[in-house]
């Protein structure tokens, strides 16, 4: 199948489970195609887990779910070496991170030490167990969820961990019509049990390679760097986006162009993706937070201040 057909099949298949959230589905697929990872922050019960499961089933991927709790250890994620009495040697016992799609559920409910256990996995697609490195299966995609930090029993993610995520998004409540559709779909069971795969892992890898060929002009690359630089100079910002943010914005803009059926990036692609690729990489000054300023508002002002190339 052509990339356009594969993408349409994936979106339509996932939408049978996640009703009325087509934009959210496309953002998740953009992160997957960009070889990045996504952080979903929202209140419980909005279908974040079902979204991860639906994506995994749609591409016939090996799926693992990690429930992050205060007593979870890094070795519970990566695995350990176990002594085999027959061979008298230590053998690796792989942890749940060895999967194509990993759902890190409520990641901010565990300690910073365990949160950092994901860093090498997400950045390098490798795991080190007792000094020996192992490659993770490809494609490898982490979908982490977290509750808003004002909820009890949460540990805010450090900036270094946040920066490892390609994008941060929120799901949001469904519309009244969408919520009614959800109820009707589950009168006789959950639709997640009925969907089948519509693409293969090899096709997903091919989409990742295809996204790398999407054209982005030199003017648009300069547009990205101007946007990121403006986040560092904004008066309400104490810490602007890192260079990794520039790369993330370029990658997701190319992936979203591919999802939209184009082989070139437009300024609107970059502007739209700026909110998801840069928002979690910005730290506001304390006085700005007290005044009720938001990261979204800052990015809106940044986009208005930067000249859009013709």
N, C-alpha and C positions, 0 to 999 in steps of 0.2 A: 504493500500500500504506500501511497504518497504520504509525506509528512502531514499535509493538510488533512487527509482522511484519518490518519492515526490520531491526530490531535482532536478532531471533532468527535471521534468515537470515544476517546478517553473522557472528554468533558461531558458528553451526553450520558455515558455510563455512570460516572460518579454522581451526576445530578439526579439520578434516580434514587439515590440515598440522601444526599445533601440538597434539600429542596430550597430553591430561591437564592442560592449563594453562588451563582455562576462566576462572579468576579473573584470570590475567594478561591474557588477551585482553580481558576486560571493563574492566580498568584502562586498557589502551591505548586502547580505544574511548572511555572516559570522558574521557581527555585530549584526544582528537581532537574530541569533541563539545563540550568546554569551550573550544575554540580555543586550547589550550595545547600545550606540548611536553613530552616525557617523556625521562628519563634512565634507562637500564637498566644497572645495574652488576652484573656477574657474570663468572665465569670463562669462557674461550673454549669454544665447541662446544656451547652449550646451546640454539641455535636463535634467537638474537636477530635475525640477519639474515633468516632465513626468516619470522619473525613480521612484520617490516616488509614484506617482499615479499608475504606472504599478505594483509595489510590492503590494500596498494595494488592488488593484482589483484582483490580482492573489491569494490572501489568503482570499478574502471576508472580509477585515478589515474595521472598521470605520476609515475614513480618514478625517483629517482636515488640512487646510492650513492657516498658520499665516504669514501675510505679515508684516515684521518688519519695522517700520517707526520711525522717530525721536520723534513723539508724542505718541507712544504706551506706555501704562502703564502696570505695573505688573498685575493689576486686570483684564486687557483685556485678559490676558493669563489664569490666574487661575480661575477667576470668582469672584462674589461678593455676599453678603447677601442682599436680597431685603425684605422690610417690606410688609407683607401680611395684608391688612386692615381687611379682613374677619376673619382670625384666630388670628390677632393681635400678630403675631410672625414673626421673621426674618427667611426667608427661603433661602437656598443656590441656587444661579443660577450658574450652572457650566460653566466654560469657555471652549474654544476650546481645551485646553490641555487634556480634558477627551475624548480621542480617542485612538485607537490601534496604528495608525501611524500618527504622527504629522510632517508636513513639516514646519520648521521654516525658512522661506524664507528671505534671505539677513539679517541674524541675526546681522551682524556688521553695519547695518544702524540705529540701535536703541541705546539708551543710556545704559551705564553700569548698571544702576539701573534696567532697564527692562530685560537686559540680565541675571542678577542674579536671576530674577524671575523664571528662568528655573532650577536653581540649585537643589532645593529640589525635584522637579518633576523628574529630570533625575537620581538623586542619590538614592532617597528613593522610587520612584514610588508612592509618596503620595503628596497631595496638602493640604495646610492649608488655610482655609477661615475663617477669624475672629476668630482665635483660635481653630477651629475645623478641625481635619484632616480627609481627605477622600482618600481612595485607588483609584488608577487609574486602568483602565481596563487592562487585560493581554491578549496577550502580549502587551507591551508598548514600542514603538520605535520612537525616535526622529531623524529625518534626517534634519540637519541644513545646510543651504547653506550660503556662504559668497563670496563677490567679493574680489579680491586682495586689500590689504589695500592702495595701491597707487591710487585706484579709489577715486574720490571726494565724500565727505559726508559719510565717514565710520568711525566707532569707533573700533579700534583693541580690540579683545576679551582679557580680563585679563587672566593671567596664571591659576587662579583657575577655570575659566570657561572652558578653553581649556582642562584642565586635566580631566574634567568630560566626555569628548568624548572618546570613546573607540579607535576610529581611525580617522585620517584625510586623505582624498584622493582628487585627482583631476580627472576630467572626460577627459579633453583633446579634441582637435579637431578630428573629424572623418577623416578617409582616404578619398581619392577622390572617390574610389569605394563605400565606405560606405555612403558618402554624396549623391551620385547618387541614392543609394537604398532608402535613406530617402525621397528624392524627389518623386521617383516612388511610394512609399508606400502611399504618401499623395496626390496623384493626385485626388482621389475621397473621401477624408476624412481622418481623423486621426485614425491610428490603435488603439489608446487607447480606442476608443469607441466600438471596436469590441471584445476585449479580455474578457474572462470570468475567473472566479476563478477556479483554478486547485488544490487547497488545502484549508483546513479549519484552523481556529484559533487553534483548538484542536491539529491538526497535527503539527502546528508550535511549540506549547508548548511541544509536544512530542519530536520534534527535539532538542529543547533547553535542555530537560532532557537527551536526548541521547548524546549530546555533552559533558555533564558532566561526562559521562562514558568512553570517549576516553582516552586511556592509554597514560601517559607521564612518562618516566622513571626519576629516581632521577638524573641521569647524565644530562638529558635535562633541568630539573629544575635548576640545578647548572649552566648550560649553559646560561639560561635566566638571572639569577642573575649576572653572570659575564659580560654579555652584558650591562645590565643596570648600573652596577657599573662602567664600562668603559666609559659610557657617562658622568658620574660625574667627571671623572679624565682627560678627554680629554682637552688638552691645549687651544682649541678654544671655549670651553663651559664654560659659567658663571653659568648656572643652568642646571644640568643634570636631567634625568628622575626620577620621584618619584616612591615609591613602588607601587602606583597604576598603573604605567607603566608596572611593572613586571607582575602584575595580568592580565592586558590587553593583554600583549603579550602571556601569557599562554592561556588565554581564546580564543583569535582569532586563535591561532595555532591549538588548539583542534577543533574549529569549521571548520577551513579550511581543516583539515584532514578528518572530516566527509563529507564535501562537495566533497572531492576527492575520497570518497568511502573507506576510511581506518578507522580502529578503534585504531590507534596508531599515535603518533606524530613523525615526523622525524626532524633532524637538519635543513633541507632545509625549512620546514614549518616555523620554528622559524626565520630563516634568512630572508625569504621573507616577513614575517609579521612585522619584526622590523621597516621597513621604514614607515609603516602605523600606528603602535601602539606607536612608540617612537618619531617620527619626531616633532610632535607638542608639545611634552613635553620638548623639549630642547631649551634653550635660548643661542644664540651665543654671544661671547664677541664683543664689538663694533669694535675693531681693526680687528677681523676676518671678520665681515661683510664688513668693508671698503676694505679689501683685496679680497672680492668676494667669500669668503668661503660659502658653503651651508650646510644645515642640512643633506641633502642626502649624501654629500661627507664625512661628519663627521661619519655618521652611517656606510658607506662603510669602512672607516678606522677602526672603532671599530670592525666590523665583521672580518676584516682581522687580528686584533690583538688578538682576543679571540680564544683559542684552541677549535676546534670542537670535541665533544666526538665521539668515534668510536662506 
